[in-house]
Amino acid sequence: MLAIVMLSSLLTGCWGLREIEHLIYVNSVGIDYANNKIVIYVQLASFFNIAKKEAGAQDEQQVISVARAEGETFDKAIFNLYATAQQRIAWSHVKTVLFSEAALNEKIINQVLDVWDRYYEFRYTNWVYATKDSIESVFYATPVQNISVVYSQLNDPNDTYSQNSVIEPLYLFDFMRSWYDKSQTLKVPFLKVTDNWIENQKVSPKLEMNGIGFFQNNRYLGDLPRAQTRGLRWFNAKLKRTNVFVRKDNIPQVMLVMEKVKFQIQPEMKEGKAQFRIKVSAQGNIPQLIQNLTEKQLNRLASEEIEKEIRESYAKGLSKGIDALNLSEVLFRAKPQDWHRLENNGAIPLDENSLASVEVDAKLYSGGISKIKKD
C-alpha cells in the first residue's frame, strides 16, 4: 500500500486546469491604425450563453463585449489589452480577423502575421475580412432571433455562401499563401453594416459582404463594390450556387440559378505581349421565367450575361490598376520565363486587348425545362 501511494505521486495531473467560466474567450480580432498607433479590438464570446441557447433558453438578450487597446506595435497593443482584462484571455477560439481599411498596409499586416505565426494559441483557420465601417459597429452586429454571434456571417460565412455564392469567404491560410506569392492577386472580402432588418420594431444591424479589396505583391491597390465583382465568381472552383438575372433592353427576362461551374484560362504570347483565352461552362435551373422564351434563347441569354459580367469586372479592375481575374498568376504557372520578362512588382502589363476571347457555355438542366419550347 505504501509503495502504491508513493508511486501515485509520480503521476501527472491537471494541476493547471481552469474552469471555462474563469477565462475570457476572444471570438474576433479587429485591427485598426490611427494616430501612428495600431489599435486592436477584441470581440468576446460567452460559451455559457451559447449552451443556454442550445438548451432552448432563447429569452435572455445575449451580451456582446468589445475591448479596445492601442500600441506602437501589434503585440504591444495586445499587452496593453491585458492591463485591463479582469481574467486570463484565451486566444485559441479566435474565428475572425478583421482589418480596417486604414490598416491595409504592408507593415501592419506583416506584424499581425508575424505574431500569429509565433504564438501557439493562434490558428490559421480564421476568416479574414476588411471593412470601411468602424470595427466596433461590425462587432456589435448580431444574427437574427438573438442567435449567438459565433454563428454570424462574421464568424460562419459558409452557410450564406452556399446559398448565394458571389463573394468567396477567405481563410487566413489562403490569405497567407497569396500574400507571400508575388504573382498572385489577393482578394479580401469587405464587410458592411446594413440596416434593412427590423426586430421587435427596432432596426437590427446585420452584416453584408459588399465588395472585395485587392493586393498585388503586398501592396493594397483598392477595392471594387459587390456589383462590379460579379464576374469574378465564375473563376471560383468552390462556387456552390449563384443567380443570374437576365435583362434585355432593360426589361427583365428570366432569373437563373447556376451551378457546376468550370473554367479554363489559356495564356499565349502575341507580339511580345500576353493574351488570354477564357472558357467558362455552367449548368443551371429556372426558378422564375418572366418572358416566354425558348430553351435555346435562355441558354444564349445566360451565356451572354455571364460573358458580360466577366468583361465588366475585368475592365473595372483595369481602370484601377487591378488584375481582378488573377491573370498574372496564370501566366506565371504556364509560362514562367515570359512572366519574369514582363513582370514589374509582381504585375504584368494588361490592357483591354489582353482578353483575346471569352467563351461561355451555359446550359439549363432543370426548373421545368421540359415545359419550355425547344426552338
PESULCOR-V899493 format. One record per residue. N is the residue number from 1. NEAR is the number of other ideal C-beta (glycine too) atoms within 8 Angstrom. Layout:
n,near
N,NEAR
N,NEAR
//
This chain:
n,near
1,4
2,5
3,6
4,7
5,8
6,8
7,8
8,7
9,6
10,5
11,6
12,2
13,4
14,4
15,4
16,4
17,5
18,7
19,6
20,8
21,5
22,7
23,11
24,10
25,11
26,14
27,14
28,14
29,12
30,16
31,16
32,12
33,11
34,7
35,3
36,2
37,10
38,16
39,12
40,16
41,15
42,13
43,14
44,12
45,12
46,9
47,8
48,8
49,11
50,11
51,8
52,9
53,13
54,6
55,6
56,5
57,7
58,7
59,3
60,7
61,4
62,11
63,6
64,10
65,6
66,11
67,10
68,9
69,12
70,10
71,14
72,5
73,8
74,13
75,9
76,10
77,15
78,12
79,9
80,10
81,14
82,8
83,7
84,7
85,10
86,4
87,7
88,8
89,11
90,10
91,9
92,6
93,9
94,13
95,11
96,13
97,14
98,18
99,15
100,15
101,10
102,7
103,12
104,13
105,8
106,7
107,6
108,14
109,13
110,9
111,12
112,11
113,10
114,8
115,12
116,10
117,6
118,5
119,7
120,3
121,6
122,11
123,7
124,9
125,6
126,12
127,13
128,14
129,14
130,15
131,14
132,7
133,9
134,7
135,12
136,10
137,10
138,15
139,15
140,9
141,11
142,12
143,10
144,8
145,6
146,8
147,9
148,11
149,14
150,10
151,8
152,13
153,12
154,17
155,13
156,10
157,11
158,7
159,7
160,8
161,12
162,8
163,7
164,8
165,12
166,9
167,11
168,11
169,10
170,12
171,11
172,14
173,8
174,8
175,12
176,10
177,9
178,12
179,11
180,5
181,8
182,6
183,10
184,10
185,13
186,10
187,11
188,15
189,15
190,14
191,16
192,12
193,12
194,9
195,7
196,4
197,10
198,6
199,8
200,3
201,4
202,6
203,6
204,9
205,12
206,14
207,13
208,9
209,14
210,8
211,13
212,12
213,14
214,17
215,14
216,13
217,8
218,7
219,8
220,8
221,9
222,9
223,10
224,14
225,8
226,10
227,5
228,9
229,15
230,11
231,14
232,12
233,14
234,13
235,9
236,10
237,3
238,6
239,12
240,9
241,10
242,12
243,8
244,13
245,9
246,12
247,8
248,7
249,4
250,4
251,7
252,9
253,10
254,14
255,12
256,16
257,13
258,15
259,12
260,6
261,12
262,7
263,10
264,7
265,11
266,9
267,12
268,9
269,9
270,7
271,3
272,4
273,8
274,15
275,12
276,15
277,10
278,14
279,10
280,17
281,11
282,16
283,10
284,15
285,11
286,16
287,7
288,6
289,9
290,7
291,8
292,3
293,10
294,9
295,11
296,8
297,8
298,14
299,11
300,8
301,13
302,16
303,11
304,9
305,11
306,16
307,12
308,8
309,11
310,15
311,11
312,11
313,16
314,12
315,9
316,11
317,13
318,12
319,6
320,9
321,7
322,12
323,13
324,15
325,14
326,10
327,14
328,16
329,11
330,11
331,16
332,11
333,6
334,8
335,10
336,8
337,6
338,10
339,13
340,7
341,6
342,10
343,13
344,7
345,7
346,9
347,12
348,12
349,8
350,9
351,6
352,6
353,6
354,11
355,11
356,9
357,6
358,9
359,9
360,13
361,9
362,15
363,9
364,15
365,7
366,7
367,9
368,8
369,11
370,4
371,4
372,12
373,5
374,6
375,5
//
